Amino acid sequence: MDHFYFIRHGETIWNVENKICGATDIELTERGHEQAIETGKKILEMGIKADVILTSPLVRASETARHISEITGIPMKIEPRLKEQNFGIWESTPRDGLDFHEAKKDMACRFGTGESMLQLAQRIYNLIDEVREKDEIVIMVAHNGITRMVESYFKEMSNEEFSSCGIKNCEIKRYDFT
């Protein structure tokens, strides 16, 4: 298809507390559930048509996708490659910490026990390539770290732009391949 949609999961307690979630499986807050429900309604209001919702297996994304699926009637499917990056030693630390911001610029670093930006790029770029070849419109529900990789697939970015890139909880973003 010529485009797809990307949605970041609803709010979690670690989002509220300004902590890095990463691969840690954190539940949605009540507000996060409400955001997901509102996003499903917004998709209907906007007239967005899709064949499938691909979601990260982490509960904050899969619950967001479940709400959207229930409201829109679009079937959902777990896509393991959409799991958030494992930020290793940085998980549960402040999201806006200067050291973490700088560490995200080191593309080969695995953050001690985590996953490098290069490893993440491989799985996300491969997924996007597959979505591009399919004859269906996809909504991806995933995470802020995945957002950075999706953005970098579509546009040239400096290390600073990459490290600072992100979207709000339950923000809907359309990506066009043309």
C-alpha positions as CSV (number, residue, x, y, z in Angstrom):
1,M,0.0,0.0,0.0
2,D,1.1,3.6,-0.3
3,H,0.8,4.6,3.3
4,F,0.3,3.4,6.9
5,Y,-0.6,4.9,10.3
6,F,1.4,4.8,13.5
7,I,0.0,5.4,17.0
8,R,1.9,5.5,20.2
9,H,0.3,3.7,23.2
10,G,-1.7,5.4,25.9
11,E,-0.3,6.9,29.1
12,T,1.5,4.7,31.6
13,I,2.5,5.5,35.2
14,W,6.1,5.6,34.1
15,N,5.2,8.2,31.5
16,V,3.6,10.3,34.3
17,E,6.7,9.7,36.4
18,N,9.0,10.6,33.5
19,K,10.7,7.2,33.5
20,I,12.0,5.2,30.5
21,C,9.8,2.2,30.0
22,G,11.7,0.4,27.2
23,A,11.1,-3.3,27.2
24,T,9.7,-3.2,30.7
25,D,6.1,-4.3,30.5
26,I,4.2,-1.4,32.1
27,E,0.3,-1.2,32.3
28,L,-1.8,1.7,31.0
29,T,-3.1,4.2,33.5
30,E,-6.9,4.8,33.6
31,R,-6.1,7.9,31.5
32,G,-4.2,5.7,29.1
33,H,-7.2,3.5,28.6
34,E,-9.4,6.6,28.1
35,Q,-6.9,7.9,25.5
36,A,-7.0,4.7,23.6
37,I,-10.8,4.7,23.5
38,E,-10.8,8.3,22.3
39,T,-8.2,7.4,19.6
40,G,-10.6,4.6,18.4
41,K,-13.4,7.2,18.1
42,K,-11.1,9.7,16.4
43,I,-10.1,7.1,13.8
44,L,-13.8,6.7,13.0
45,E,-14.4,10.4,12.9
46,M,-11.4,10.9,10.6
47,G,-12.7,8.2,8.3
48,I,-9.4,6.2,8.5
49,K,-9.8,2.9,6.9
50,A,-7.4,0.0,7.7
51,D,-7.3,-3.7,7.2
52,V,-5.3,-4.6,10.3
53,I,-3.8,-3.2,13.5
54,L,-0.3,-4.5,14.1
55,T,0.7,-4.1,17.7
56,S,3.6,-4.5,20.0
57,P,3.2,-7.4,22.4
58,L,3.9,-5.2,25.4
59,V,0.7,-4.6,27.4
60,R,0.6,-0.8,27.1
61,A,0.5,-1.1,23.3
62,S,-1.6,-4.2,23.0
63,E,-4.3,-2.8,25.4
64,T,-4.3,0.5,23.3
65,A,-4.7,-1.6,20.2
66,R,-7.5,-3.7,21.8
67,H,-9.5,-0.6,22.6
68,I,-9.0,0.8,19.1
69,S,-9.9,-2.6,17.5
70,E,-13.1,-2.9,19.6
71,I,-14.3,0.6,18.6
72,T,-13.3,0.5,14.9
73,G,-13.9,-3.2,14.2
74,I,-10.4,-3.4,12.7
75,P,-8.8,-6.7,13.6
76,M,-5.6,-6.6,15.6
77,K,-2.5,-8.8,15.4
78,I,0.5,-9.0,17.7
79,E,3.7,-8.1,15.8
80,P,6.8,-9.0,17.9
81,R,9.0,-6.6,15.9
82,L,7.1,-3.6,17.3
83,K,8.2,-4.3,20.8
84,E,9.9,-1.3,22.3
85,Q,13.7,-1.1,22.3
86,N,15.4,-2.7,25.3
87,F,17.2,0.3,26.8
88,G,19.2,-1.9,29.2
89,I,20.7,0.2,32.0
90,W,18.5,3.2,31.2
91,E,15.2,1.5,31.9
92,S,13.3,3.2,34.8
93,T,15.6,6.2,34.7
94,P,14.5,9.7,33.8
95,R,13.4,10.1,30.2
96,D,14.8,13.6,29.9
97,G,18.2,12.7,31.5
98,L,21.1,14.3,29.6
99,D,23.1,11.1,29.7
100,F,20.3,9.0,28.2
101,H,19.8,11.7,25.5
102,E,23.5,11.4,24.5
103,A,23.5,7.6,24.7
104,K,20.7,7.4,22.1
105,K,23.1,9.0,19.6
106,D,25.5,6.0,19.8
107,M,23.9,3.7,17.2
108,A,26.0,0.6,18.1
109,C,25.7,0.8,21.9
110,R,23.6,-1.8,23.6
111,F,23.2,0.1,26.8
112,G,24.9,-2.6,28.8
113,T,22.2,-5.3,28.6
114,G,19.9,-3.9,25.9
115,E,19.5,-3.5,22.2
116,S,21.4,-1.1,19.9
117,M,19.8,1.4,17.6
118,L,21.2,-0.6,14.7
119,Q,19.5,-3.8,15.9
120,L,16.3,-1.9,16.3
121,A,16.6,-0.3,12.9
122,Q,17.0,-3.7,11.3
123,R,13.8,-5.1,12.7
124,I,11.7,-1.9,12.1
125,Y,13.0,-1.2,8.6
126,N,12.3,-4.8,7.6
127,L,8.8,-4.6,9.0
128,I,8.1,-1.3,7.1
129,D,9.5,-2.9,3.9
130,E,7.0,-5.7,4.3
131,V,4.1,-3.4,5.0
132,R,5.0,-1.4,1.9
133,E,4.7,-4.6,-0.2
134,K,1.4,-5.7,1.2
135,D,-1.9,-4.8,-0.4
136,E,-3.5,-3.6,2.8
137,I,-3.6,-0.5,5.0
138,V,-2.0,-1.0,8.4
139,I,-2.2,0.8,11.7
140,M,0.9,0.2,13.9
141,V,0.5,0.6,17.6
142,A,3.8,0.8,19.4
143,H,6.2,3.0,21.3
144,N,8.1,6.3,21.3
145,G,11.4,4.5,20.6
146,I,9.9,2.9,17.6
147,T,8.6,6.3,16.4
148,R,12.2,7.5,16.1
149,M,13.1,4.5,13.9
150,V,10.0,5.0,11.7
151,E,10.8,8.7,11.3
152,S,14.4,7.8,10.3
153,Y,13.1,5.4,7.7
154,F,11.3,8.3,5.9
155,K,13.6,11.3,6.4
156,E,17.3,12.1,6.9
157,M,18.0,13.1,10.5
158,S,21.0,14.3,12.4
159,N,21.9,12.5,15.6
160,E,20.4,15.3,17.6
161,E,17.1,15.2,15.7
162,F,16.9,11.4,16.1
163,S,17.6,11.5,19.8
164,S,15.0,14.2,20.3
165,C,12.3,12.7,18.1
166,G,9.0,11.5,19.6
167,I,5.2,11.8,19.6
168,K,2.5,12.1,22.3
169,N,0.6,9.2,23.8
170,C,-2.1,8.1,21.4
171,E,-1.0,10.5,18.7
172,I,-2.0,9.3,15.2
173,K,0.6,9.8,12.5
174,R,0.3,8.9,8.8
175,Y,3.4,7.9,6.8
176,D,3.3,7.9,3.0
177,F,5.7,5.9,0.9
178,T,5.4,8.2,-2.2
